């Protein structure tokens, strides 16, 4: 039984596969859909991204007590909101380019869109309730169910096409920059959403999201992530995010480091 947050459940999933054991997960944070998903995100000792092994079996049970999770505080939920809003922005361009969507892909697509709408509606009242200590609150429950449960259905039904694309590639690149481990996974992913949208040429969508980011406290600049905005660091992130094996190519086929650097430079000038 794994009782803890994303790192713990990801480690437990790896161990359960090695030992061929059934696993029950009890998440104590809602920072991502790690508790629901059948894969682990692995890092090295310096917290640099290594890979995402997909396990042959999922946990046999996932027990969610939203009032327990809410007690971890609003900041942790902000990270979860950032990771989860990416479900829509990362999967929609991949699905939009596909001509062979199954009914399950379409279910994943609609689920990702519902997640987007739920987060825009429920984040503010949910966070307010948590800050007020009102843990047994309908908005809080809906927010946590969206981050853990609904988010898991996107990759669950849509498979690899509904998993990571541009935003997580930027996140993975950011983990190679000194000091990035101090920022939550979901905050770096949320920043990556904006970079991906700019690479896609969707600046109006970035402008539409920025007030939401400002309201709930998601970062849209390197300063907000306490990272040094240097040419070398930009190149490190862009080279990794546009690498040959990067899932960014699923959203923007042939994306180049130069496009990603330009997007990051543009983003610093917005808002
Ligand atoms: Zn994530």
Boltz pocket constraint, residues with backbone or C-beta under 6 A from the ligand:
constraints:
  - pocket:
      binder: B
      contacts: [[A, 32], [A, 83], [A, 168], [A, 185], [A, 189]]
      max_distance: 6.0
